[in-house]
Amino acid sequence: EELRRNGRAGSASFGEREFWVATERQKAFKTIFAESEFDHDLPIIEEAVRTHEEVMDMMLRGWLIHLGPVTTEMLAELLHLQSHLLTAALTRLESSGMIMRGQFSGEESEWCDRRLLSRIHRLTLESLRQKIQPVTQNEYMRWLTRWQHLAPGTQVSGERGLLEVLRQLQGFEMPANAWERQVLARRVRDYDPGKLDRLCLTGAIGWGRLSPHPATLAMPKAEEAPQGVDLNAISMAQSSGAGERRDLFAVDGGRRVTPTSVSPITFFVREDSDWMGQQRHFSLDMEMRSLTSNARAVRQYLQDRGASFFTDIVRATNLLKSEVESALWELVAAGLVTADGFDNLRSLIDPKRRSGQAAAQRPRHAAGRWALLSPELVHDRERCMESFCWMLLRRYGVVFRELLSRETVVPRWRELLPAFRRLEDRGEIRGGRFVLGFSGEQFALPHAVESLRAIRDDAAKGEMIQISSVDPLNLSGAVGSGERIAAVSGRMVTLIDGIARAHEGAMAQGRLRAP
């Protein structure tokens, strides 16, 4: 009423609607609502001449800045205008980049001012982060034993359960002889090696060494290094892996690959394998120099002929069966060869089987074919980094920098951080402070956050869980209290309410039998 008395605004009626109009917008208002009538004359103020489209765009921008996400039908009801006129104006504003269209608050298509939507998004993320109450490191470790199906009553069963476990653990390298007996059998109830073979033979999963063997890494001079080659990473790979130091010895002034049962391998789920698209840094010359002549002959045959059965390799290379076995095991240890089934690897690991002592139970050589391990390169780096992020999120539920201490094929945290932030911006994952005692950003799967909250209400009861020291859950020294326990195949670690303690006894060396 004060604005009306001062001549700053007036009331206009259009049909059954009444609008308040600023004096300096009366001509623009009449451009849209030509049949409207003001309740009293307003002072005449010079206005720029605008077309009907310009006035519609100006009016809608003003409304969208204040309304937030709104549908076309809501605007039509509010402004008493036909939907097709509004749709045309909104489309023009969208093409200019001033507003955005999407499903922001429901399943219907909505419109919103771009800057306002950015503010809403930022405030939403901040409010979500503030709602989260972080857990202690020991509580997080207790939760991880349930997340990774190690706690009593959380084990999975069957082929589907085994695939779920492998999807969680893919990309984590550990000694070849530890995977089934020390890791998978503790997560899968009544573990059956035949199910692992079927998953491999049907193409659902694959296996192999993905981190380059130190002997196949060329260490160029700093001034000769190609762009993008991380010399620090190469140096670390050459000096890491206590279990592999005995795999290396001098030959012709270089280093040589000698296969052992502790050579690291990993599994990968083929439909989620975009993370494998990162090119490994190795030199073809160094690769060939690090192999024996038999291994080079087998590698050349597989490169020329493709996937081949064991007997075909023996016949074509004119080598003894024992020589082909040693050559294949050497190529597996170097990260150059894989096979259709996992039983191919068992036949090389088991010394009794190789000597023929276990022929009554299983054949000496598996039926699957051998082939070169050559992951398909993915040139979209963002896609690769996001695939790494999803792999880590499935494994740990909550991801932060300290968890990467035992990862051998994962990029550095600073490379993953932009991808994690993109996933959070898209609303696919959550960011915030989930675990106490760590600096830097943390990211989590939404359903992991919900289940993590429940662990605070579940009081510690002295639960003891024994795992292998090579298990991904041996995070001693990085997460939780206690000193670091080295990852050595056969050594045991006891988790007491999430706190790691070294176990004095060695792990039982029982063997698994395939059906």
Salt bridges, closest charged atoms under 4 A:
GLU1 OE1 - ARG4 NE 3.41
ASP39 OD2 - ARG4 NH1 2.14
ASP39 OD1 - HIS40 ND1 2.75
GLU53 OE2 - ARG92 NH1 3.96
ASP57 OD1 - ARG92 NH2 3.00
GLU77 OE2 - ARG17 NH2 3.03
GLU94 OE1 - ARG101 NH2 2.75
GLU159 OE1 - ARG198 NE 3.26
GLU164 OE2 - HIS149 NE2 3.08
GLU180 OE1 - ARG346 NE 2.71
ASP192 OD2 - LYS195 NZ 3.56
ASP197 OD2 - ARG346 NH1 2.97
ASP230 OD2 - ARG412 NH2 3.27
GLU244 OE2 - ARG209 NH1 2.26
GLU244 OE2 - HIS213 NE2 3.66
GLU271 OE2 - ARG167 NH2 3.14
ASP272 OD2 - ARG167 NH1 2.21
ASP274 OD2 - ARG383 NE 2.99
ASP285 OD2 - ARG289 NH1 3.72
GLU287 OE2 - ARG299 NE 2.58
ASP312 OD1 - ARG315 NH2 3.01
GLU325 OE1 - ARG354 NE 3.45
GLU325 OE2 - ARG364 NE 3.03
GLU325 OE2 - HIS365 ND1 3.43
ASP340 OD2 - ARG369 NE 2.99
ASP343 OD1 - ARG346 NH1 3.07
ASP343 OD2 - ARG353 NH2 2.68
ASP350 OD2 - ARG362 NH2 3.20
GLU386 OE2 - ARG422 NE 3.16
GLU386 OE1 - ARG426 NH2 3.05
GLU402 OE2 - ARG401 NH2 3.63
GLU407 OE1 - ARG395 NH2 2.91
GLU415 OE1 - ARG381 NH2 2.31
GLU424 OE1 - ARG129 NH2 2.82
ASP425 OD1 - HIS121 NE2 3.95
GLU428 OE2 - ARG426 NE 2.72
GLU441 OE1 - ARG129 NH2 3.97
GLU441 OE2 - ARG421 NH2 2.38
GLU450 OE1 - ARG453 NH1 3.29
ASP458 OD2 - ARG146 NH2 3.95
ASP458 OD1 - LYS461 NZ 3.96
GLU463 OE1 - ARG146 NH1 3.42
ASP471 OD2 - ARG187 NH1 2.71
